[in-house]
Amino acid sequence: MKRDYYEVLGVPRTANEREIKKAFRALARKIHPDVNANDPEAEAKFKEAAEAYEALSNPETRATYDRYGHEGLKRGGFTDFSQVSFEDIIRSFFGDSVFGDVFGQGFFGGGQAGPVKGQDIAVAVELTLEEAAAGASREVEFDAVASCKACEGSGAAPGTERRTCAACGGSGQVQRMQRTPFGQFIQRGACSDCGGAGSVIETPCQECRGRGFVVMRQHENVEIPPGIASGQSIRLMGKGSAGERGGRAGDLYVQVTVKEHERLIRDGNDLIYHLPLTMVDAALGAKLAVPALTGDETVEVRPGTQPGELRVLKGKGMPSLRGRGHGDLKVIMDVMVPRELSGEQKKLLKQFDELTSEKNYARDEGLFEKIKAAFR
């Protein structure tokens, strides 16, 4: 069973982002496998800490975890770090800003320019309301940077190799001394000859022109969970552009738009339908069909139904994205007043009016509350 993420990092549930980052930095230095070579559980401990930080450092995933726990993150597509290789986790953290922000430059030493995380990519998909309710699969196409197959990402022509940069001796960095009125200052920066790589290419690969990567058309099948709404996105880790110098690939974000339904209005996980009623059906009562996600549902219109009255069909709305039940289908009664009456129709209505009394038009005691509920 997974431990509580706050317990893993040793912080209270009220900890802010800075406190969470500080706790993870200290814990990572302490339990990193390179520091604890004799501890067979060091890698598992580091994965656990990295997963906890990944969940709590993001406001959206933290809110989901606080409300639904580990199960909520699992249903939302959060990555289980126990199933990810240790090398990929290291690249995930050190290929982006987490390296500088959390660990600080030089945590593991070294002089060459570090790994660079690949760019994230966003694609858009459109669903019908029915697809959003049932879940759907979509194949998306996009252009992404990929490692050059001809040179295997080295940038050097096949049969040749990169050579050590003479300017920096392979360190990727150079030092410059500057004299000032306050004394001597040493500036350290990336080598301009090799761009911080520590090596240079004498014979560039013709396929990628020495860059080590090419832009390729990619295809990816995306599983969209039931209950998703417009504006939400799905993150596929490592499916974006390739990283540089061993950096992990970027992520693919699938941005979802759900088309408006012709008859149903979505309100969170609830659905709203305005049922048009003739005044005869409203007065005498009727059983009428209303549209729902899985086919028509029957609604009983009670005799004397008033405009704006509400009928609720429990569990006939959208499924929860977290897998916890369904919303409701709310049917609002729209009583229609007939127009363009013929002479005979007007005559009959006048006769009907003469036969009615105040008793026929007496309001239910709770009608006003029903109307307010419908508008809510």
N, C-alpha and C positions, 0 to 999 in steps of 0.2 A: 504494500500500500504506500502511495506517495505521501511524503511528509508535507506539512503545511509550509508554503513558500516563505511566509514571514518567519517561521521557526528556522528554516534552512539558513536564511540570511541573518537571523538574530536581531530582527527589528520589530518594533510594535506595529500594529495594523494602522496606526496613525502616522507612520513615518512618511516624510515627504520624499520627493524625487532625489534630492541631494543626499539625504540620509541613506536611502536605498543604494545609491551609487557608491557612497563611501563604504558601506558595509560590504558590498560585493568586492570592491577593490581590495579591502583588507583580507577578506576570506579567500579570494583567488590567489593572492600572494602566499597565503599560508598552506593551501591544499593543492596547489598546482603539481601535477605528476613529476615535472622536472625537479621540483624541490623535494618531493617525497618519493624518490625512486624505489625505496624499499617497502612502500605501502601498496599492496595489491589492490586496495580499494580507492586509491587516489583518483584514478580516472573517473570512476563512478561518482565520487564526491564532487569532482569538478563539474561533471555534466549536470548533477543535481543543482549546484549553485548557479550555473549558467542558465539553466531552464527557469529557475526561480527569478533571476534578474530579468530575463527576457520577458517574463509575464508581468512582473511588477513595475518595470521601468516604462511600460507603455500604458498610458491612461485608459485606453479602451479595453485591453486585455485584463488590466488590473480590476476594472469595474466589473467585468464578467466574472473574474475569479472571486471577487468579494461577494458577489451575489449567488453564483452557482457552484463555486468550487472547481475542483479538477475536472469534473464531468462537464461543466459548462464550457471550459476551454477545449476539451476534446471534441465536443459537438461543433464548436466554432472553427475547427480546422487548425488549432494550435499544435505546433510540432512537439512530439514527444522526444526529448533530447536523448533518452535512453536508447532510441532506435537510430540515432545519428552517430557517425564515426567521430572519434575525438578530434581527428584532423580537420574535419569539416566544421566542427564547432569552433576550433581555434581560428580557422579562416573566416568564419562568420563574424567573429568578434574583431579580429585584427585587420580585416579587410575594409573596415569602415571607421566611423568616428568613435566607436566604442573604445578603440585602442587608445586614442589620445585622451578621451574624456574620462575613461574608467581607470586604465592602468597607468597612463602617463608614458611619454616617450622614453625609450630605453629600458623598459621593464625587463626585457630579455636581452638587452645589449644589442650589439651589431651595429654596423655603420651604413650598410647599403639601404637604398630606398626600400621601404617595406611593401608588402602586398597591397594592391589597390582593388577594392571591391568593384565588380562590374556594375554597369548602370541598370537601374530598375526600368521596367517597361510596363506600360499600361495599355490595355485593349478594352474595348467596349462590347457588350453583348446586350441584346434586347429579348425580353421574354413576354409571353402573354401572362395574364393573371393566373390562368390554369397551370401553366408551366411553373410559375413561381410557387404555387401551392403544392404541386406534386414533386418538384425537383426536376432538373433537366441536365442533359449533357450537351456541350457545345464544343466544336472544334474551332479553335481560333488560329489565325495566321498573323505573323508579325515579323519584322526584320530585327535581327539581333546580332551583336558582335559575337563571333565564335572563333575558337582557336584555329589557326591555319593548319590544315591537314598536311600540306606539302612539306612544311618545315617543322611540324609538330609544335608550333607556337614559339619557336626560338627566334624567328625572323631571319635566320641565316639560310642561304641556299642549301638544298640537300647535298650532302657530301662535305660541307664546310661547317665550321664551328665559330662561335663568338670567341673573341680573344679578350684577355684581361685589359682593362683600360690602363694606359700608361700614365695618364694624368693623376689618377687617384689610387693606383695600385690595386684596384679591385674593391676598394672600400665603398665606392659610390659617393664619398664625401671629400671635400677639400677644406683646408683651414686657411684663413687669411688673418694676418696680424695687422692691426691698425693702431697707430700711435695718436693719442689725444692728449689735451692738457691735463687729463685726469689719470693718465697712465696708458698702458698697453691693453688692448682688448683683442681677444681672439674670436673671430667669427667662423662658424662652421656651417656649411651649406652643401647642397647637392652638387656633384661634379657636373660642370657644363658640357664636358666632352662626351660623357656617357649618359647624361640625364639622371644620374643617381643609380643606374643599373649595375655599375661596376664592371661592365664589359661592353665591347663595341662590335659592330658587324662590319666585316671587310667585304663580304660578298652577299648582298641582300637577296632574300628569296624573291623570285620573280612573281610568284603568285600573290603575295601579300605586300610586296615592296618593302620588306624588312620590318614591317610592323608586328608580325607574329599573329595577326588576327585578320579576319575578313568579315564582311557583313553578309549574313545568309538569311534566307527565308525559312522561318521555323513554323512548325505545326504542333499544337498542343491540345489534347483533349481535356476539357474542364468539366468536373462534376459540380453542379450547382445545387446546394442543399435546399430542401423544402422550407418555405417560409421567408425566403430572402425578399428584400424590399428595394425599391429604387434608391440609388445613392450608396448602397452598400457594395463592398468589393471583396473579392477572394484573393488571398495571397498565396502564390505558389513559390516556395523558397527555391532559389537556385535555378529558376527557369528563365532568367533574364539574360543580359549580355555577359560574356565571359569576363573574368577579372584579369588583371595584369600582375605579373611577377608572383604568381601563385595565389593571388587574391581570389576569394570565392566569387561565384557568379552572382549577378544581381537577381532580383526577384521579379516575378511577373504578377501584376495586379490586374484582375479581371473586374472591370467596373460594370455593374448591373443596372439596367433600366427596365422597369416593368411597365408595359403599355397600359393605358387606361382602358378599363372594361366598358363595353357599350352600355351595360345596365347596372353593374355593381360598382359601388364606391368603397375603396379600401380606407379604413381608419385604424392604423396599427394592425392588429391581428383580427379585428372585427370587419365585417362587410355590411354595407348598408344598401337597402333596396327600397325605392319609393314605389309602392304598389298602387296603380291607378284603379279607383273604384267608382262605379256608377253610384248615383245616390240610391238606386234601387237595391244594389248589392249591399250598400252600407246600411240601409234601413232594414232589409229582410234577412241579411246574412247570406253567406255563400262560402264555398270551398274553392279556393283559387290556387293555381300553380305559380310559384315564384322561382326565379333562376338561382341556382347554387353552383358550387364548384364541381360537384359530381353529378349534375343533372337537376331537374326540377324538384322542388319540395312543395308540399301542400300546406297551405295556411288556411285556417278556419277564421273567416270573418264573422264575428258575432253580430246578431241583429242589433241595430242601433249604434253601430261603430261610428265614431266621430272623427273628423279630419285631424290628422296628426297623431292618432293613437299608434302605439308601438306593440309589435309582436316580436319576441326574441326566440330564435331557433338556436338553442344551446349547442355549441360544438360544431356549428356548420360554417365557421369562418376559416381564416387562414391558420395553418399550423404554426406553432412557435418555432423560431429558428433554433432555439436551444432544445427542442424536442420535448417540451413540457406542455402537452395538450393543444387545444385549438381555441381560436376566438369564436365569436358568435355571429350569426346572421341576423341583423336587425331590420325588420320590415316596418316601414312607416306608411300609414294609410293616407293616401292622397284621394280624397273624395272630390270627384269632378262634377261641376255644375253644367248642365246641358245648355247649349247655345243654339241660336237660330231655330227657335221653336215654331212649329206650324200652328195654325189657328186651332186645330183640334187638340194639339198637345197643350197649348195654353189653357184651353177650356177645361181639360181634364185636371190640370194642376190647380186651377182655381177651385174646382169642385173638391179636390183633395184638401186644399187649404181650409175650406169651409168645414170640413169634417174633422179637422185636428183641433187640439186644445193645448193649453200650456203644459199639460202633463206629457204630451208627446215630445215636447222640446225641453223638458227638464234636464238639466246637466247632471252628470255624475259628480259626486262630491270630490272625487280624485282626478277629474279630467284635466284640470290645470297642471297638476303635478305630472300627469302623463305626457302632456305637451312639452313641458320643460325637459323631461327626461329624453324625449325624442330629439330635441335640439341639442342636448348635451351629447 
